[in-house]
Amino acid sequence: MSQIESVLQENRVFAPSEAFVKQATVSGMEAYQALCAEADRDYAGYWARLAKEHVVWKEPFTQSLDESEAPFYKWFTGGKLNVSYNCLDKHVEAGNGDKVAIIFEADGGEVTKVTYKDLLSRVAKFANALKAQGIKKGDRVIIYLPMSIEGVVAMQACARIGATHSVVFGGFSAKSLEERILDAGAVAIITADEQARGGKHIPLKPAVDEALDLVAGKSAIKSVIVYKRTGGACAMKAGRDVWWHDITDSQSEVCEPEWVDAEHPLFLLYTSGSTGKPKGVQHSTGGYLLHAVLTTKWTFDVKPNDVFWCTADIGWVTGHTYITYGPLACGATEIVFEGVPTYPDAGRFWKMIQEHKVSIFYTAPTAIRSLIKAAEANPAVAPKSYDLSSLRLLGSVGEPINPEAWMWYYENVGGGRCPIVDTFWQTETGGHMITPLPGVTPLVPGSCTLPFPGIQAAIVDETGADVEWGKGGFLVVKKPWPSMIRTIWGDPERFKKSYFPEDLGGTLYLAGDGAVRDAKNGYFTIMGRIDDVLNVSGHRMGTMEIESALVSNPLVAEAAVVGRPDDLTGEAICAFVVLKGARPNGDAAKAVIKELQDWVGKEIGPIAKPKDIRFGENLPKTRSGKIMRRLLRSLAKGEEITQDVSTLENPAILDQLKQAGS
Ligand code: WT7
């Protein structure tokens, strides 16, 4: 049975316990409905009220929502604020400076605790160092760092001086860095000598050097700031590269925040779309911060005594909103973890929850599925071998969670007492869009349930008309919301075309996912992407990006990439390749497969390596030369071809491609 069918047939319902409801920030279904009704009555007024209550403004805004240049919406016009002030100074000024902000656990297990006062001082010093490097408001700064306190400090310091950061995940290659450096027009890169993961040291700085060689003469990069993480060998280029500690240690601990307009771009984050070129998703300051705060308070129910742990990397949007910004803006204590869930063994997450008394835990279905497997193979690393009684709430993000994994998470990790919030959102949405609220929503395994209060999520057909509950369609959002993407950096036309397509009328935000609402209660279930984007272990990958990487290899004439379901990673990448030379067999095929996998790893990053590669003398094409991807998807799954193949130019090719190459 497919994952979606099993969700649709799901009839287990888990209502929140009375005790949870009683203490929850949003308590009970009536409270939820009252918020939704308030937004329906006075949409702009609803968000304005929340923005006044949950964000500290240096100067108040004079208009809530400006639709005059739709779909380039503006929120909180006239307002001035600083995100770093809201995350740090605010708490220190309120007398909470000695509260622990970050509990950092290194790959090897060493623990460092940083209070709000310490964090403010570190951010202010580094912000002063950035200014001394000539970096100023509006400049773009690339951050290519491992999970670290410094990663959070670097992002917060950019926010403090009004520089727009663009974090690049440490697993991305030099080529990916090159693309982002040029597209963003970045002036500086903040990186580290090496990263420590799973007991190994992996060089990081060489990728920056290689990227800068590739962009020589074309980029605006003036400095590279290097955090010494391991002390491993690290070449430094005089006049360009400086050590983090050298430029920071003697700086003043005082740095007046740069008060910026609500719409000032806080960050760009590149993500995959349906073309070969990643999109620089641009986020605002005021609207983004509001949603980061609200969702941390309402979805995660974060309270002063909580220990919050989001296991994402700061290289993804989840790490931005639920590590660097949301929890700190709420004054929470949070975990930042450098390592991997399976080192030194697959009990690492559970051991850390036990030791740090984590109360709210937020992770991805892929991690859960791999830990289920590990626990089945070795009871010593199973959750039941640890004391997880500190947990009170669990979260899931990044991909659909199958009901089986949901139940295991609920029973084995949450001990049957912790609600699970299955949060649907995207890089473009800035924060949660459709999610249970833990003191409100009866849970159904595999469903992300109902929209966050104020979010106008709906399902429509190809003309933009609403479909009835029970019928599938395109997931859209009918009204702009404060934390939405503002534009694609440098490409406003692509922004309009991708997210507000004319076919749907031009006013609906198109998420890019298919979805269905339950016929009885209207709960949403996400059915996966409707575009050429794959979701592998909760990471978004464009099929076109992988295809371009493959065809840039001298052996390859043509390539088509599709996804196929995978028990562990959700989707797996499957590539159909036509070589320039003869179609290889046996060991020769294996060698080429390995070579192409490594090639893609180097071009994009290891997460983009195709799991399967199959060779054909051609690809299935229509007479007009269009690749029939639907057929490739069936072949990748190992399904019998039942589709009509009469329009196919070369039906014999299907037999060839049926034979797995790997
Ligand atoms: C895509 C966005 C949201 C931060 C991490 C991923 C899929 C995300 C869920 C969920 C089903 C989900 C969608 C979406 N997705 N969360 N709870 N249930 N699918 O951000 O890289 O921008 O990817 O991830 O397909 O469009 P992203």
Residues whose N, C-alpha, C, O or C-beta is under 5 A from the ligand:
A	BS01	WT7	T318 S396 V397 G398 E399 P400 D422 T423 F424 W425 Q426 T427 E428 C448 A511 D513 I526 R529 G538 R540
